[in-house]
Amino acid sequence: MKNIISLFGSGRLAGQSLVAFGFRLLGAAVSFALSWMIARRFGPQGSGLFGLAASTIQFLGYVAIGGLDVVVVRAIAGNMRVGKDSEARGSVVSCFIIVLVISVSLSTLLHKYIDIVCRGILHSSDVIPLMQIMFWSVIPVSLARLASATLRAHQKVAISQFIDGPAQTGFVVIFVAIMIVIGGRLNLVDIALASLIGVTLTMLFGWYLYANSSVSRGPKDRISTFATVAAGIPILVAAISNSAVEWLSNVLIAENLSTVDVGVFRTAWQIVALLGLVQVAFDSIIGPRLAALWKVGDLSSIAIVSTRMSLLAMGLASPVVFAIMIFPQDILGLFGHKFVIGSSALQVLVVGQIIRLASGPLGSILVMSGSRLWVYLYSMVNIATFLIVSHWLIGGYGLVGASAATVITICVRGLFTAIVVRLRLGVPVFDWHILRRALTIREVVSK
């Protein structure tokens, strides 16, 4: 019993994962509440417009950060493990300056060509008023993500997850709730402005905490800008390929179907994201540990941690899986009767998330290894698979086709990554002996 309790200590994987999962769950609940408010107030059309804008900003946030959130985690975890604290602090400064320059430049460029982006790429002129405000969100979104990664690498798990999730959306939910209660004027542009303010305040709060912490004090080595950017490129490619699936789904549905269908699909996607947040939370904790283990060449421990994370994720997600598969219409009906048409698409999306959870953090292992060639190939396989199958499935089968395209992409991506991680990197994932060690309490407690 004492050994089991030890699993959930603050320094153990299970304990940190539960903290991360708790904040991710809170963030998902807040996001769910915002989606519900928008859906009930503006219907599928409003949900589609705001969803298209929000997913675009999320995608652009990954572009602006340039993979440096993972670079900073790897630099801090690896350097502090071998006593190079000044180099770790220097990496934070270097990454901050680079992300600031990229995000400001990108936001300015997007505003200059806003008509081309909205009409030509997003296939919606109605989204222009939202993007006039939300394009500026690229700056605080990317910097807040970097602040969260920096704090997480210093083992400040709780506050890191708070910044990366509920803090940003919580401000918007409070604003919308107040406006609804007092009966004030409320439109999607107001919500977009509240979103910009919320993420800006969150970003400032995150960097304030880091600047006033003891870990930020001390000498800082000068880090090569070129080397930092170069280290982030393969991570950027992988991050874009992962986030591109959600974004491209919305864009392609807007092009082939309608904005109303975007609203229905995005609502189904956010419900299924309750499962995905389990892996996202675990990945955020496991990242520094994988980087440190890779630094010292402990491949078996990487496999054990990966297997353990997969088992924990499947266990935590199982109640949500059963609820969605049995009551899809009831769940979507919470957003309004017009959303129920996405019930079958919701069930298909759940299948994809189950496969993703069972695969474990294969993508994180690949990225943390620094194997650029395989990261590039992984990203190409991911995007190419989705574009090929979605072109056929969305046009022919609508929302169910969009969900099926996502599931097929997850399967192909998972198979490719598993082969690379096991055969090329030498990490013994999906091994019976590793599974037995991962299930051994004494082995767990020792990690």
C-alpha positions in Angstrom: 0.0 0.0 0.0 2.9 2.4 0.9 4.4 1.7 -2.6 1.1 2.4 -4.3 0.8 5.7 -2.5 4.3 6.6 -3.5 3.2 6.6 -7.1 1.3 9.7 -6.6 4.0 11.8 -4.9 4.6 15.2 -6.4 7.9 14.0 -8.0 6.5 10.9 -9.5 5.0 10.5 -13.0 1.6 9.5 -11.7 1.4 12.4 -9.3 2.5 15.0 -11.8 0.3 13.5 -14.4 -2.8 13.7 -12.2 -2.0 17.4 -11.5 -1.5 18.1 -15.2 -4.7 16.1 -16.0 -6.6 18.0 -13.4 -5.7 21.4 -14.9 -6.3 20.1 -18.4 -9.7 18.8 -17.4 -10.5 22.2 -15.9 -9.3 23.9 -19.1 -11.5 21.5 -21.2 -14.4 22.2 -18.9 -13.9 26.0 -19.4 -13.5 25.6 -23.1 -16.6 23.3 -23.2 -18.6 26.0 -21.3 -17.5 28.7 -23.8 -18.5 26.5 -26.8 -21.8 25.7 -25.2 -22.5 29.5 -24.6 -21.6 30.3 -28.2 -23.7 27.4 -29.5 -26.8 28.3 -27.5 -26.5 32.0 -28.3 -25.4 32.0 -32.0 -26.3 28.4 -33.2 -24.1 26.3 -35.5 -23.4 29.2 -37.8 -21.9 31.3 -35.0 -20.1 28.2 -33.6 -18.6 27.6 -37.1 -17.4 31.1 -37.5 -15.8 31.4 -34.1 -14.4 27.8 -34.4 -12.8 28.6 -37.7 -11.2 31.7 -36.3 -10.1 30.0 -33.1 -8.6 26.9 -34.8 -6.7 29.3 -37.2 -5.2 31.2 -34.3 -4.2 27.9 -32.6 -2.5 26.8 -35.8 -0.7 30.1 -36.3 0.4 30.0 -32.7 2.3 26.8 -33.4 3.8 28.5 -36.4 4.9 31.6 -34.4 6.5 29.6 -31.6 8.6 27.8 -34.1 8.9 24.6 -32.0 10.9 26.5 -29.4 8.5 25.5 -26.6 10.0 22.0 -26.9 13.5 23.4 -27.5 13.4 25.3 -24.2 12.1 22.2 -22.3 14.8 20.1 -23.8 17.5 22.7 -23.0 16.4 23.3 -19.5 15.9 19.6 -18.6 19.1 18.5 -20.2 21.4 21.3 -19.1 20.2 21.4 -15.5 20.7 17.7 -15.3 24.4 18.1 -16.0 24.8 21.3 -14.0 24.8 23.9 -16.8 22.2 26.2 -15.3 23.5 29.4 -17.0 23.1 27.7 -20.4 19.5 26.8 -19.5 18.7 30.4 -18.5 20.3 31.6 -21.7 18.1 29.3 -23.7 15.0 30.9 -22.2 16.1 34.4 -23.1 17.1 33.4 -26.7 13.7 31.6 -27.3 11.7 34.5 -25.9 13.3 37.1 -28.2 12.9 34.8 -31.3 9.3 34.0 -30.6 8.5 37.7 -30.0 10.0 38.8 -33.3 8.3 36.0 -35.3 4.9 36.5 -33.7 4.9 40.3 -34.2 6.0 39.9 -37.8 3.5 37.2 -38.6 0.6 39.2 -37.0 1.5 42.3 -39.0 1.7 40.3 -42.3 -1.6 38.6 -41.7 -3.4 41.9 -41.2 -1.9 43.3 -44.4 -3.3 40.4 -46.4 -6.4 39.7 -44.3 -8.8 39.6 -47.3 -6.7 37.0 -49.1 -6.4 34.8 -46.0 -10.1 34.9 -45.1 -11.6 34.7 -48.5 -9.0 32.6 -50.3 -7.9 30.2 -47.6 -10.6 30.1 -44.9 -13.3 30.4 -47.6 -15.4 32.8 -45.5 -15.8 36.6 -45.7 -17.9 36.6 -42.6 -14.9 35.7 -40.5 -13.0 38.9 -41.4 -14.3 41.0 -38.5 -13.2 38.3 -36.1 -9.8 37.9 -37.6 -9.1 41.6 -37.5 -8.9 41.3 -33.8 -7.8 37.7 -33.3 -4.8 37.9 -35.6 -3.2 40.0 -32.9 -3.7 37.0 -30.5 -0.9 35.2 -32.3 1.6 37.2 -30.2 0.3 36.5 -26.7 -0.7 32.9 -27.6 2.8 31.9 -28.7 4.5 33.7 -25.8 2.1 32.3 -23.2 2.8 28.8 -24.6 6.5 29.5 -24.2 6.1 30.7 -20.7 4.1 27.6 -19.8 6.8 25.3 -21.3 9.5 27.2 -19.4 7.7 26.9 -16.0 6.9 23.2 -16.8 10.6 22.4 -17.4 11.4 23.8 -13.9 8.8 21.4 -12.4 6.2 24.1 -11.8 3.6 21.8 -13.2 0.4 23.2 -11.7 0.9 26.8 -12.7 2.2 25.7 -16.1 -1.0 23.9 -16.9 -3.1 26.7 -15.5 -1.4 29.2 -17.9 -1.7 26.8 -20.9 -5.4 26.1 -20.3 -8.1 27.4 -18.0 -6.5 30.9 -17.4 -6.8 32.0 -21.1 -10.4 30.8 -21.7 -11.6 31.4 -18.2 -11.5 35.2 -18.7 -13.7 34.9 -21.8 -16.2 32.6 -20.1 -16.6 35.0 -17.2 -17.1 37.9 -19.6 -19.7 36.1 -21.7 -21.5 34.8 -18.6 -21.7 38.3 -17.2 -23.0 39.8 -20.5 -25.7 37.0 -20.7 -26.8 37.6 -17.1 -27.1 41.4 -17.4 -28.7 41.1 -20.8 -26.0 43.2 -22.4 -25.2 43.4 -26.1 -23.1 40.5 -27.2 -21.7 39.4 -30.5 -18.8 37.3 -31.8 -16.5 40.3 -32.2 -17.0 41.1 -28.5 -16.0 37.5 -27.6 -12.9 37.8 -29.9 -11.8 41.0 -28.1 -12.3 39.3 -24.7 -10.2 36.4 -26.0 -7.4 38.7 -27.0 -7.4 40.4 -23.6 -7.6 37.1 -21.7 -4.6 35.5 -23.4 -2.6 38.7 -23.1 -3.1 38.9 -19.4 -2.3 35.2 -19.0 0.9 35.6 -21.0 2.0 38.6 -18.8 1.2 36.6 -15.7 3.3 33.6 -16.8 6.4 35.6 -17.6 6.0 37.6 -14.4 6.1 34.4 -12.4 9.2 33.2 -14.2 11.0 36.6 -13.9 10.4 36.6 -10.1 11.4 33.0 -9.5 14.8 32.0 -8.2 15.5 29.8 -11.3 15.6 32.9 -13.5 18.3 34.6 -11.5 22.0 34.1 -12.2 24.4 34.3 -15.2 22.9 33.6 -18.6 25.1 32.2 -21.4 24.7 33.7 -24.9 23.0 31.1 -27.1 23.3 31.1 -30.9 20.1 32.4 -32.5 20.8 30.3 -35.6 21.3 27.2 -33.5 18.2 27.8 -31.5 16.0 28.3 -34.6 17.5 25.3 -36.4 16.8 23.1 -33.3 13.2 24.2 -33.4 12.5 23.6 -37.2 11.9 19.8 -36.9 9.7 20.3 -33.9 7.8 23.1 -35.7 7.2 20.8 -38.7 5.9 18.1 -36.4 3.7 20.5 -34.4 2.3 22.0 -37.6 1.5 18.6 -39.0 -0.4 17.6 -35.8 -2.4 20.9 -35.5 -3.0 21.1 -39.2 -5.3 18.1 -39.1 -7.9 20.0 -37.0 -7.4 23.2 -38.8 -7.6 21.7 -42.3 -10.7 19.8 -41.3 -12.5 23.0 -40.5 -11.1 24.7 -43.7 -12.1 21.8 -46.0 -15.5 21.5 -44.4 -16.1 25.2 -44.9 -15.0 24.8 -48.6 -16.9 21.7 -49.4 -19.9 21.9 -47.0 -20.8 25.1 -45.0 -19.9 27.1 -42.0 -22.8 25.5 -40.2 -21.2 22.1 -40.7 -17.9 23.6 -39.4 -19.8 24.5 -36.2 -21.2 21.0 -35.8 -17.9 19.2 -36.5 -15.9 21.5 -34.2 -18.3 20.9 -31.4 -17.9 17.1 -31.9 -14.1 17.6 -32.0 -14.1 19.5 -28.8 -16.1 16.8 -27.0 -13.6 14.2 -28.2 -10.8 16.5 -27.1 -11.7 15.5 -23.6 -10.0 12.3 -24.4 -7.1 13.9 -26.2 -6.4 16.2 -23.2 -5.3 13.2 -21.2 -2.4 12.5 -23.6 -1.7 16.2 -23.9 -1.4 16.5 -20.2 0.8 13.5 -19.9 3.0 14.7 -22.8 3.6 18.0 -21.0 4.9 16.2 -18.0 6.8 13.4 -19.8 8.6 15.8 -22.2 11.4 16.9 -19.7 11.8 13.3 -18.5 12.1 11.9 -22.0 14.7 14.6 -22.8 16.7 13.8 -19.8 16.6 10.0 -20.3 17.5 10.5 -24.0 20.5 12.6 -22.9 21.9 9.7 -20.9 20.9 7.0 -23.4 18.5 5.2 -21.1 16.2 3.7 -23.8 14.5 1.1 -21.7 13.4 3.7 -19.2 12.0 5.8 -22.1 9.9 2.7 -23.1 8.7 2.1 -19.6 7.6 5.7 -19.0 5.9 5.6 -22.4 4.0 2.4 -21.7 3.0 3.6 -18.2 1.7 6.8 -19.7 -0.4 4.9 -22.2 -1.9 2.7 -19.6 -2.8 5.6 -17.3 -4.3 7.5 -20.2 -6.5 4.6 -21.3 -7.7 4.2 -17.7 -8.6 7.8 -17.2 -10.3 8.1 -20.6 -12.4 5.0 -20.5 -15.5 6.5 -18.7 -15.6 9.3 -21.3 -15.3 6.8 -24.1 -18.3 4.8 -22.9 -20.4 7.9 -22.3 -19.8 9.3 -25.8 -20.3 5.9 -27.6 -23.6 5.2 -25.8 -25.1 8.7 -25.6 -23.8 10.7 -28.6 -27.1 12.4 -29.4 -27.8 13.4 -25.8 -24.3 14.9 -25.5 -24.5 16.9 -28.7 -28.1 17.9 -27.9 -26.7 19.9 -25.0 -25.5 22.5 -27.6 -28.9 22.6 -29.4 -31.0 20.3 -31.5 -29.3 21.4 -34.7 -26.0 19.9 -33.5 -27.4 16.3 -33.2 -26.7 15.7 -36.9 -23.0 15.2 -35.9 -23.7 12.1 -33.7 -22.2 9.6 -36.1 -19.2 11.8 -36.7 -18.7 12.1 -33.0 -18.6 8.3 -32.5 -16.1 7.9 -35.4 -13.8 10.6 -33.8 -13.8 8.7 -30.5 -12.4 5.6 -32.2 -9.5 7.7 -33.5 -8.8 9.0 -30.0 -8.8 5.5 -28.5 -6.1 4.5 -31.0 -4.1 7.6 -30.3 -4.1 7.0 -26.5 -3.2 3.4 -27.0 -0.2 4.4 -29.1 1.4 6.5 -26.3 3.8 9.4 -26.6 5.5 8.1 -29.8 5.5 11.6 -31.3 7.1 13.1 -28.2 9.9 10.4 -28.3 10.6 11.1 -31.9 10.8 14.8 -31.4 12.8 14.6 -28.2 15.4 12.4 -30.0 16.2 15.2 -32.3 16.1 12.9 -35.3 15.3 15.6 -37.9 14.9 13.3 -40.9 12.3 11.1 -39.3 10.4 14.1 -37.9 10.2 15.5 -41.4 9.0 12.2 -42.8 6.5 11.8 -39.9 5.0 15.2 -40.7 4.9 14.6 -44.4 3.1 11.2 -43.9 0.6 12.9 -41.5 -0.4 15.8 -43.7 -0.2 13.8 -47.0 -2.5 11.0 -45.6 -5.1 13.5 -44.4 -5.1 15.6 -47.6 -5.5 12.5 -49.7 -8.2 10.8 -47.8 -10.1 13.9 -46.8 -10.4 15.1 -50.4 -12.3 12.0 -51.2 -14.2 11.4 -47.9 -15.4 14.9 -47.0 -16.9 15.5 -50.4 -18.6 12.1 -50.5 -19.6 11.5 -46.9 -19.8 14.9 -45.2 -19.1 15.1 -41.5 -18.7 11.3 -41.1 -16.2 11.4 -43.9 -14.2 14.2 -42.2 -14.1 12.1 -39.0 -13.1 9.0 -40.9 -10.3 10.9 -42.6 -9.0 11.9 -39.1 -9.1 8.3 -37.9 -7.3 7.0 -40.9 -4.6 9.6 -40.5 -4.1 8.7 -36.8 -3.7 5.1 -37.7 -1.2 5.6 -40.5 0.7 8.2 -38.4 0.8 5.9 -35.4 2.1 2.9 -37.4 4.8 4.9 -39.1 6.0 6.4 -35.8 6.0 3.0 -33.9 8.2 1.5 -36.6 10.6 4.4 -36.5 10.8 4.6 -32.7 11.3 0.9 -32.3 13.5 -0.1 -35.3 15.5 3.1 -36.0 15.8 4.8 -32.6 16.1 1.5 -30.7 13.5 2.4 -28.1 11.8 -1.0 -27.2 8.2 0.2 -27.2 5.3 -2.4 -27.5 7.5 -5.0 -25.9 6.1 -7.7 -23.6 9.0 -7.4 -21.1 8.7 -3.6 -21.0 5.0 -4.0 -20.3 5.7 -6.3 -17.4 8.3 -3.9 -16.0 5.9 -1.0 -16.4 3.2 -2.8 -14.4 5.6 -3.7 -11.6 5.0 -1.4 -8.6 8.6 -1.6 -7.4 9.8 -0.6 -10.8 7.3 2.3 -11.0 8.3 3.7 -7.6 12.0 3.6 -8.5 11.5 5.9 -11.5 
